[in-house]
Amino acid sequence: MAELSEQKVIVTGAARGIGRAIAEKFGRAGADVGLLDLEPDVLEETASALADETGANFTPLAADVTDPEAVESAFSDWRGEHDVIHTLVNNAGITKDGLMLRQKKSDWDAVLNVNLSGAYNCVQAALKPMMKERWGRIIMVSSVIGLQGNAGQTNYAASKAGLIGLTKSVARELAGRNITCNAVAPGFIRTKMTEQLPEEQQEEIREITPLERFGEPEEVADCILFLAGKNSAFITGEVIRIDGGLAM
Ligand SMILES: NC(=O)c1ccc[n+]([C@@H]2O[C@H](COP(=O)([O-])OP(=O)(O)OC[C@H]3O[C@@H](n4cnc5c(N)ncnc54)[C@H](O)[C@@H]3O)[C@@H](O)[C@H]2O)c1
């Protein structure tokens, strides 16, 4: 079984926010980490900053998760260097909020494409190497919004609920190959995505969260490292909320 210190890990949406925190924690645990995100320059900067901070190896993998050929090519570059993929974290995600009545079809498509089809593309690219290895961990970053729904976020909620269905089905299909698939469902976490919310909405969120605060990206990363490690070997098809009690 791959110890975290021996793992080869790919994290999508890794240039900032929760993805960067996940990549950093894997690096500190001694893993080699592929950082997949959109902008090559930003990725290069992130990879070199993370390497300085942690002393670990970070490989920039520039690709748009919505483009299956770009994903396949990034994963194949990774395999050229590292051969295996032990853990895949599907974290890349976007929001394009708006009430259903006025929602543009293009905003629906964009969110479903990145958040759900993007994860599909990455799972497709990771499965064969994981099956060859007879070991794998796939972790989806869903959201409490996928569990509860939210006015103004029909597209986002549908994409995040879809990820949960994908997680459970992949878990059932691949369990026999010793590949587990789990999801985390963060509540409100302090990143660029939530910084955009108006201050009064941020205050409301703190009020309705039993632990009365936003979570930190590192708190999501800790749970993901647990799901990638040897102490979670008997957990598959699970969804773990990291939400300060918001959606219980
Ligand atoms: N911040 C929260 O409160 C919160 C709560 C629940 C779930 N999440 C989920 O956590 C994940 C990370 O969120 P975050 O807050 O760090 O967001 P963020 O906007 O700070 O970071 C998202 C990253 O994904 C990348 N990305 C976007 N589209 C991409 C694409 N097509 N291909 C490759 N990379 C792409 C972005 O470039 C960015 O680096 C998302 O899936 C989000 O839905 C966040």
The ligand as a Gaussian input file, in Angstrom:
#p B3LYP/6-31G(d) Opt

LIG

0 1
 N      -14.372000      27.955000      -1.303000
 C      -15.459000      27.318000      -0.859000
 O      -16.155000      27.793000       0.055000
 C      -15.842000      25.992000      -1.420000
 C      -16.881000      25.277000      -0.786000
 C      -17.253000      24.026000      -1.284000
 C      -16.608000      23.504000      -2.383000
 N      -15.609000      24.217000      -2.991000
 C      -14.971000      23.613000      -4.157000
 O      -13.575000      23.511000      -3.922000
 C      -12.889000      23.586000      -5.175000
 C      -11.800000      24.663000      -5.089000
 O      -12.428000      25.883000      -4.760000
 P      -11.621000      27.202000      -4.365000
 O      -12.474000      27.941000      -3.417000
 O      -10.210000      26.876000      -4.012000
 O      -11.698000      27.973000      -5.766000
 P      -10.656000      28.935000      -6.514000
 O      -11.489000      29.679000      -7.497000
 O       -9.831000      29.696000      -5.549000
 O       -9.709000      27.876000      -7.272000
 C      -10.192000      27.059000      -8.301000
 C       -9.024000      26.661000      -9.189000
 O       -9.557000      25.837000     -10.256000
 C       -8.959000      26.266000     -11.469000
 N       -9.809000      25.965000     -12.611000
 C      -10.993000      26.541000     -12.921000
 N      -11.442000      26.062000     -14.088000
 C      -10.526000      25.156000     -14.520000
 C      -10.440000      24.349000     -15.677000
 N      -11.373000      24.390000     -16.637000
 N       -9.365000      23.533000     -15.810000
 C       -8.396000      23.503000     -14.850000
 N       -8.430000      24.261000     -13.735000
 C       -9.492000      25.083000     -13.576000
 C       -8.785000      27.769000     -11.291000
 O       -7.842000      28.290000     -12.235000
 C       -8.348000      27.871000      -9.848000
 O       -6.934000      27.775000      -9.715000
 C      -13.945000      23.890000      -6.226000
 O      -14.349000      22.691000      -6.861000
 C      -15.106000      24.443000      -5.410000
 O      -16.341000      24.252000      -6.039000
 C      -15.216000      25.430000      -2.537000

